[in-house]
Amino acid sequence: MTPAPLPESSPSRHGVDADSIGAFLDAVEDIELHSLMILRHGHVIASGWWEPYGPDRPHLLYSLSKSFTSTAAGLAVAEGLLDLDAPVLSYFPELDADVTDPRSRAMLVRHIASMSSGHLTDTWPTADPHRPVRGFLRMPPDRDPGTVFTYNQSCTYTLASIIQRVTGQPLTAYLRPRLFDAIGIGTADWEEFPPGQALGFTGLYATTDAIARLGQLYLRNGQWHGHQVIPPEWVAEATRAHVATRADATPDWRQGYGFQFWMSRHGYRGDGAYGQFCLVLPEHDAVVAITAGTENMQGILDAVWAHVLPAFRAPDAPSTDGAATGADAALAKRLARLRLRLPAHAATERPRGPWPDAAIALTPAGGVCEALPSLRSVRVADRNMTLSEDTQSVELRLVDGDWHVTDGPVPAAASGGWTAPDTLAVDVVFLETPHRLSLTCSLRDRTFRARWHTRPLTATDSLSRLRSPAVSAGSATADQRA
């Protein structure tokens, strides 16, 4: 069943200044955003996707996945399956003899939910890669649980593992009737490690619409169209600071941490690497959902605070006659025309010669493609490019002055052109992720080089890892980061 769309309206009908949203778009022109949805009073008053990204594609949410895990925990608490004040170890009785450190044994579920396990560093990179929960619980905390914050992926992984144990279901299966279907979220797929165990701290692929719906659910204290989906008590607990965060962090990362939600200078948020945001602004009755591909995450938040917040006029100050204004129409037109900036050499014709008719095979310069070691060869012929691994290939095509989208085993878009008679520069955007790969192909040397604009935080050992796990299920490894 296709979920009912969120209601749409114009900015002015909900007391929002369209020109200020336009100023936000100006402010982020040099930051790679992929999507934007702004909700006010439960209505979508502005939305746009930077082509070749689009509204129906899932997007890797990275650590914004944590806020969905938090919601699953809240549901399990409401059903009497999960006790925040129970020792973590009590849910893994088979590990009782292995875990002897008193701090590890004293660690409660609420401590891992709030990233206050007592460890001073993220334990995920050094825990047992084959048995992550056992490895985490066998690493003695440096401080008493509940006293210090560390952004520790093992905490969320362990929380997700407990939820799956007590519910007897994979996380996505547990959430499907209780959350996803209840609030109209369609596609949502989670990377797993090992197969059957959702990572929890990262790896969820969902649309921008899904992010917006989660934010709206929390904004309404867990209600959706009159139905209490999650208890208001959980919303209150999950979205208040349980532990202080680092004083030396950037401004919006030093406001405290809840249950898998960050406190912000304004409201609270779920967020993920490279600019995946669910901003909940109770004081403005608003939600802002963003996906992006940038390391400048603070820059996105700064632009929201500087331009979107002032756009929210008083609730009783809509446009004079309640009708859409010329500024609304101009903003809607601009949002409909958003697209990623093209590479500098997009559609540049080959100097002093046509494109090669016969396929030219290129191998990695230096023998191995460091950016993507599985990439064995690149073939170029007549505006076509093929990225090849041992077991699969991705076909791309270059067109004049635009991105060309290829829907295949790995959804991608390509754009590029010639920088010299024998040098082709191409950018490849992997459309279900925040990631863009730049390829420089030397036809003279029959080699190519590659670099990431934002490096995947997953151990990317295959092109298939650059898409939703709906197809590549069970392919995650223990080298995940968020």
C-alpha positions in Angstrom: 0.0 0.0 0.0 1.3 3.4 -1.0 1.6 5.7 2.0 -0.6 8.8 2.0 1.5 11.9 1.2 2.2 14.5 3.8 -0.1 17.5 3.4 1.4 20.3 1.4 0.9 24.0 1.6 2.6 27.3 0.9 5.0 29.0 3.3 2.9 32.1 3.7 -0.2 30.1 4.8 1.8 28.9 7.8 3.5 32.1 8.8 6.8 31.3 7.0 8.8 33.8 5.0 9.6 32.3 1.6 12.4 34.8 1.0 14.2 33.6 4.1 14.2 30.0 2.9 15.6 31.3 -0.4 18.4 33.0 1.6 19.1 29.5 3.2 19.5 28.1 -0.3 21.9 30.9 -1.1 23.9 30.2 2.0 24.3 26.5 1.2 25.2 26.9 -2.4 28.8 25.8 -1.7 27.7 22.9 0.5 26.5 19.8 -1.2 22.9 19.2 -0.2 20.9 16.4 -1.7 17.4 17.2 -0.3 15.4 19.5 1.9 11.9 19.2 3.5 10.5 21.9 5.8 7.3 21.1 7.8 5.3 23.8 9.7 2.1 23.0 11.6 2.2 19.5 10.0 2.3 20.7 6.4 5.2 20.5 3.9 5.8 24.2 3.1 9.0 23.7 1.2 10.7 20.7 -0.4 13.3 20.1 -3.0 15.9 17.5 -4.3 19.1 18.4 -6.0 19.1 16.4 -9.2 20.0 13.7 -9.9 18.8 12.9 -6.3 15.0 12.5 -6.1 12.2 12.0 -3.6 11.6 8.3 -4.1 15.2 7.2 -3.6 16.4 5.9 -0.3 19.4 7.6 1.1 22.0 6.2 3.5 21.3 7.9 6.8 24.5 6.9 8.6 24.1 7.8 12.3 20.6 9.3 11.9 19.8 5.5 12.0 20.4 5.8 15.7 17.2 7.8 16.3 15.2 5.0 14.6 16.9 2.5 17.0 15.9 4.8 19.8 12.3 4.7 18.7 12.4 0.9 18.6 13.7 1.0 22.2 10.8 3.2 23.2 8.3 0.8 21.7 9.9 -2.1 23.4 9.8 -0.3 26.8 6.1 0.5 26.2 5.4 -3.2 25.5 7.2 -4.3 28.7 10.0 -6.0 26.8 12.8 -3.7 27.8 13.8 -2.2 31.1 16.1 0.9 31.0 17.2 0.2 34.5 18.2 -3.5 33.9 21.9 -4.3 33.6 22.9 -4.8 30.0 24.5 -8.1 30.9 21.2 -9.4 32.1 20.1 -9.6 28.4 23.1 -11.7 27.5 23.2 -14.4 30.3 25.5 -16.6 28.1 28.2 -13.9 28.6 28.0 -13.8 32.4 31.1 -15.8 33.0 33.1 -13.8 30.4 32.3 -10.3 31.8 34.0 -9.8 35.2 34.8 -6.1 35.4 32.4 -4.5 37.9 31.8 -1.4 35.8 30.8 -3.5 32.8 28.5 -5.5 35.1 27.0 -2.3 36.4 26.2 -0.8 33.0 22.5 -0.3 32.5 20.4 -0.1 29.4 19.9 3.6 29.9 23.7 4.1 29.9 24.1 2.6 26.4 21.0 4.4 25.2 22.6 7.7 26.2 26.2 7.0 25.1 27.4 7.0 28.7 28.8 3.5 29.1 31.9 4.9 30.8 34.3 4.3 28.0 36.5 7.2 27.0 36.9 6.1 23.3 34.7 4.4 20.7 35.1 0.7 21.3 33.8 -0.4 18.0 37.1 -0.3 16.1 38.8 -2.5 18.7 36.0 -4.8 19.9 35.8 -8.5 18.8 34.8 -8.2 15.1 33.1 -11.6 15.2 31.2 -11.2 18.5 30.7 -7.4 18.9 28.5 -7.5 22.0 30.8 -9.8 23.8 33.8 -7.7 22.8 32.1 -4.5 24.0 31.2 -6.0 27.4 34.6 -7.4 27.9 36.3 -4.0 27.5 36.3 -2.4 31.0 34.8 1.1 31.1 37.3 3.8 32.0 34.8 5.6 34.3 31.6 4.6 36.1 28.7 4.2 33.7 26.5 7.2 33.4 29.2 9.7 34.3 30.9 10.5 30.9 29.8 10.8 27.3 31.6 9.1 24.4 30.1 8.7 21.0 30.5 4.9 21.1 29.0 2.9 18.2 29.1 -0.3 20.3 26.5 1.2 22.7 23.9 1.5 19.9 24.8 -1.8 18.4 24.3 -3.5 21.8 21.0 -1.7 22.3 19.8 -2.9 18.9 20.9 -6.4 19.7 18.9 -6.3 23.0 15.8 -5.1 21.1 16.1 -7.9 18.6 16.5 -10.5 21.4 13.5 -9.4 23.4 11.2 -9.0 20.4 12.4 -12.0 18.6 12.5 -10.1 15.3 14.9 -8.2 13.1 14.8 -4.5 13.8 13.1 -3.6 10.5 10.5 -6.3 11.0 9.7 -5.1 14.5 9.4 -1.5 13.3 7.4 -2.2 10.2 3.9 -2.4 11.7 4.7 -0.3 14.8 6.4 2.7 13.2 7.0 2.5 9.5 3.4 1.5 8.5 1.9 3.5 11.4 3.3 6.8 10.1 3.5 6.1 6.4 7.1 5.2 5.9 7.6 3.1 2.8 11.0 1.8 1.9 13.4 1.3 4.8 16.2 -1.2 4.7 19.0 -1.7 7.2 22.5 -3.1 6.8 23.2 -6.1 8.9 26.1 -7.7 10.7 26.0 -10.6 11.1 23.1 -11.4 8.7 19.9 -11.0 10.6 21.3 -8.4 13.0 20.7 -4.7 12.1 23.7 -2.5 12.8 21.5 -0.1 14.6 24.1 2.7 14.8 24.3 3.2 11.0 23.2 1.5 7.8 19.5 2.5 7.5 18.5 3.6 4.0 15.3 5.6 3.9 13.8 8.6 2.0 13.8 12.2 3.1 10.1 11.9 3.6 10.8 9.2 6.2 13.1 11.5 8.1 10.4 14.2 8.0 7.8 11.8 9.3 10.0 10.7 12.2 10.6 14.3 13.2 6.9 15.1 12.9 6.0 12.1 15.1 8.4 13.4 17.9 7.2 16.9 17.4 3.6 15.7 18.2 4.8 13.8 21.3 4.5 10.4 19.6 1.0 11.0 18.1 0.1 10.4 14.4 -3.3 11.5 13.3 -4.7 10.9 16.8 -3.1 7.6 17.3 -0.4 7.3 20.0 2.4 5.5 18.2 5.1 6.0 20.8 4.5 7.0 24.4 4.9 10.8 25.2 7.0 9.7 28.1 9.5 8.2 25.7 9.6 11.3 23.6 10.3 13.4 26.7 13.1 11.1 27.9 14.7 10.5 24.6 14.9 14.2 23.7 16.3 15.6 26.9 20.0 15.8 27.8 21.1 12.8 29.9 24.8 13.4 29.7 26.9 16.4 29.0 28.9 16.3 25.7 32.4 17.7 25.0 32.8 21.4 25.9 35.4 21.7 23.0 33.0 20.4 20.3 31.5 22.6 17.7 28.4 24.6 19.0 25.7 22.1 18.2 27.6 19.1 19.4 28.2 20.4 22.9 24.5 20.8 24.0 24.1 17.4 25.5 22.9 14.0 24.4 19.6 12.1 25.0 18.6 8.6 24.0 20.2 8.5 20.5 19.2 12.2 19.9 21.5 15.2 20.1 20.4 18.4 21.8 20.9 21.5 19.6 21.1 25.2 20.2 17.5 25.1 18.9 15.4 22.1 19.6 16.9 18.7 19.2 18.0 16.4 16.3 19.0 13.1 14.9 22.0 13.4 12.6 24.3 11.3 10.5 27.7 11.7 8.9 28.0 14.0 5.9 24.8 16.0 6.7 21.8 13.7 7.3 19.6 15.7 9.6 16.2 15.4 11.3 15.8 18.8 13.1 12.8 19.0 15.5 12.0 22.6 16.5 9.1 22.5 19.1 9.3 26.3 19.7 8.4 26.8 16.0 6.1 23.8 15.5 8.5 22.8 12.7 10.6 20.0 11.4 13.5 20.3 8.9 14.8 17.1 7.1 18.0 17.3 5.1 20.2 14.8 3.3 23.7 15.9 2.1 27.2 14.9 1.1 29.5 17.2 3.0 31.9 17.3 5.9 30.6 20.8 6.8 27.8 19.6 9.0 28.0 22.6 11.4 27.8 24.9 8.3 24.4 23.4 7.4 23.1 24.0 11.0 24.5 27.5 11.0 22.6 28.3 7.8 19.4 26.8 9.3 19.7 28.9 12.4 20.6 32.0 10.5 18.0 31.8 7.8 15.3 29.2 8.4 14.5 30.1 12.0 13.9 33.8 11.2 11.5 32.5 8.4 9.1 31.3 11.1 6.9 34.2 11.9 4.5 34.1 14.8 1.9 31.4 14.5 -0.9 34.0 14.2 0.9 35.9 11.4 0.1 34.2 8.1 -0.1 36.2 4.9 -2.8 38.9 4.9 -5.4 37.0 2.9 -4.2 33.5 3.6 -3.3 33.1 -0.1 0.0 32.0 -1.6 2.3 35.0 -2.4 4.6 35.8 -5.3 7.5 34.9 -3.0 6.0 31.5 -2.4 5.7 30.9 -6.1 9.3 32.0 -6.7 10.6 29.7 -4.0 8.6 26.7 -5.4 10.0 27.4 -8.8 13.5 27.5 -7.4 13.1 24.3 -5.4 11.8 22.5 -8.5 15.0 23.4 -10.4 17.7 22.4 -7.8 20.5 20.2 -9.1 24.0 19.3 -8.0 26.7 21.5 -9.4 28.3 19.8 -12.5 32.0 19.0 -12.5 34.2 21.7 -13.9 34.8 19.8 -17.2 31.2 18.5 -17.7 30.5 17.9 -21.4 33.8 19.3 -22.5 34.5 17.9 -26.0 37.7 16.0 -26.6 40.2 18.4 -28.1 41.5 17.6 -31.6 39.6 14.3 -31.9 36.4 12.4 -31.5 35.5 10.1 -28.6 37.1 6.6 -29.1 34.8 4.2 -30.9 36.4 1.0 -29.7 36.4 0.3 -26.0 39.7 1.3 -24.3 40.4 -0.6 -21.1 42.1 1.3 -18.2 43.6 -0.3 -15.1 44.3 1.5 -11.8 47.4 3.6 -11.7 49.8 1.9 -9.4 48.1 -1.4 -9.7 45.3 -0.9 -7.1 42.5 1.6 -6.9 43.0 2.9 -3.3 39.6 4.6 -3.2 37.7 1.5 -4.2 40.0 -1.6 -4.2 37.4 -3.8 -5.9 37.4 -1.6 -9.0 39.6 -3.5 -11.4 39.1 -1.6 -14.7 37.3 1.3 -16.4 36.3 1.0 -20.0 35.7 4.1 -22.2 34.0 4.1 -25.6 31.7 6.6 -27.4 30.5 8.5 -24.3 30.0 5.2 -22.4 31.9 4.3 -19.3 31.9 0.9 -17.6 33.2 0.4 -14.0 34.1 -3.3 -13.6 34.8 -5.5 -10.7 35.4 -9.3 -10.7 31.7 -10.1 -10.4 29.7 -7.1 -11.7 29.9 -3.9 -13.7 28.2 -0.5 -13.6 27.3 1.1 -16.9 27.5 4.9 -17.2 26.9 7.4 -20.0 28.0 11.0 -20.4 25.7 13.6 -22.0 26.0 17.2 -22.7 25.7 19.6 -19.7 23.8 17.3 -17.3 23.9 14.3 -15.1 22.9 11.0 -16.7 21.2 8.6 -14.4 21.7 4.8 -14.7 19.3 2.6 -12.8 21.0 -0.7 -12.5 22.5 -2.9 -9.8 24.0 0.3 -8.4 22.0 3.4 -9.0 24.4 6.1 -10.2 24.7 9.3 -12.2 27.7 10.5 -14.2 28.9 13.7 -15.6 32.3 14.7 -17.1 34.4 15.8 -20.0 37.9 16.1 -21.3 40.7 18.1 -19.6 43.2 17.3 -22.3 43.1 15.2 -25.6 43.9 12.0 -23.7 42.5 12.8 -20.2 38.9 12.3 -19.3 37.5 13.5 -15.9 34.2 12.1 -14.7 32.3 12.4 -11.5 30.1 9.4 -10.4 27.3 10.1 -7.8 26.0 6.9 -6.1 22.4 7.9 -5.7 21.5 5.9 -2.6 24.4 7.3 -0.6 26.0 10.6 0.2 29.1 9.7 -1.9 30.6 11.0 -5.1 33.7 9.4 -6.8 35.9 11.4 -9.2 37.7 9.5 -11.9 40.6 10.8 -13.9 41.2 8.5 -17.0 44.5 8.7 -19.0 44.0 7.1 -22.4 47.6 7.6 -23.2 48.8 5.6 -20.1 45.7 3.3 -20.1 45.3 4.0 -16.4 42.8 5.7 -14.1 42.8 7.3 -10.7 39.9 7.8 -8.3 39.2 9.8 -5.2 36.1 10.3 -3.0 34.6 13.7 -2.2 33.2 12.1 1.0 34.8 8.8 1.8 32.4 6.0 2.7 32.6 5.1 6.4 31.8 1.5 5.6 34.5 -0.9 4.5 33.5 -0.4 0.8 34.8 -3.6 -0.7 32.3 -3.7 -3.6 30.2 -1.4 -5.7 27.2 -3.3 -4.4 27.9 -1.7 -1.0 27.0 1.7 -2.5 23.3 1.0 -2.6 20.4 0.0 -0.3 20.8 -3.5 1.2 17.4 -4.4 -0.2 19.5 -6.1 -2.9 22.8 -6.5 -1.2 21.4 -7.9 2.1 23.8 -9.3 4.6 26.9 -7.8 3.0 28.0 -5.5 5.9 31.2 -6.1 7.7 32.4 -5.3 11.2 34.4 -2.3 9.8 31.3 0.0 9.9 31.6 3.5 11.2 29.1 6.3 11.6 
